[in-house]
Amino acid sequence: MVRITRAQSLTLRMAGLLLRDRHHDMDRPADVAGVVTWLGAMQAQDLASGLWSFGVRLPGYTVSDVTAALERREALRTWPMRGTIHFVPPRDAHWMLDLMGSRALAGAAKRREFLGLSEEVAERAVEVLGAALAGGGRLTRSQCVTVLTDKGIEADGQRGYHLLWYASQRGVLCIAPNIGNEQSFVLLDEWVPDPHRPDRDEALATIALRYFRGHGPTTRQDFAGWTGLTMADAKRGIAAAGDRLAGVTVDGVEMYLEPALLDAAPSAVDGREVLVLPGFDEYLLGYKDRTLMLADEHKPAIIPGNNGIFQATVVCDGRVVGTWKRSLTKTKVQITVQPLVPLGKAERAKIGQAFEEYARFVDRTPEVRLP
């Protein structure tokens, strides 16, 4: 098994994440469908973050370009794993829900008990929503709640969210692009009339290949944590992938990646490469062990209170060096940067350039405050 250093591992990982050589590599995915398929799935619980996750990997795209691609069904949002919303390739939504969503679905009984919902009520909600959306219907979240309420189903507060989650987890609904500022829902079978239906071993092999291609080199433990699969199924998926994955060791730890990435072996970065990433990006959310990218002393700044809410990051040569927040007006995006390490003049200039790219994405004039 090939031994690589931590520095080499980080360089390869950034390439797998499509966060290196973004302006020069002609073999990389060139559209929203290609990016989401490459990575397997992309964190999307915060929509604005999810849109920029595409934008940062597709130089020249704007938020309108990404939104238009979603309307063309190049990707859709649902809850395929870990009970959280991700972008997924539309034809793969069904098998991903079946393979990885089943554990979250099995654990939903306790949540229903807490909310005062029975399984019978949840199933009735699925029927009601299915009937309301049949024939190409598309309703906002609040309209879905109204439909449920009109049929005598209590759907106020978290009950409504849970019932929409449950219907999506069952493969009946999925999240379509927003109507205004609100989520909308459609029938998954109507939105995706030709789903791919692999058998279990093919599904495990496919998700293993995509995860390690888009996140590797990394470990089987990270793969299990990302998918929500058992360690046994994670091992089975890696085995099913066979020689389409390569093994390496980093400080004695076994990791996997796509062999083509190892063969290409990206060179060291020319100068210090700076990225400004959304908080909910696969760069951090794709791993249980984030020590390659994030120093232990900076974790509280990235996940304040350890509450699962990730701050947007400034990344230099693959390592987190700061956080940032934005505020949008009609014409401007005001950005406040909080450095976590001392920044030199050249790095500060590159941070400014990176935010110019982000400002073009959201079609605003940037105002950057960097202490």
Secondary structure, DSSP 8 states (H G I E B T S, - for coil): -EEE-HHHHHHHHHHHTT-SSTTT-TTS--SHHHHHHHHS-EE-SSHHHHHHHHHTTSTT--HHHHHHHHHTTS-EEEEEETTEEEEE-GGGHHHHHHHHSHHHHHTHHHHHHHHT--HHHHHHHHHHHHHHHTTT--EEHHHHHHHHHHTT----THHHHHHHHHHHHTTSEEEEEEETTEEEEEEHHHH-SS-----HHHHHHHHHHHHHHHH-SB-HHHHHHHH---HHHHHHHHHHHGGGSEEEEETTEEEEE-HHHHHH-----SS--EEEE-SS-HHHHT-S--TTTS-GGGHHHHSGGGSS---EEEEETTEEEEEEEEEE-SSEEEEEEEESS---HHHHHHHHHHHHHHHHHHT-EEEEE--
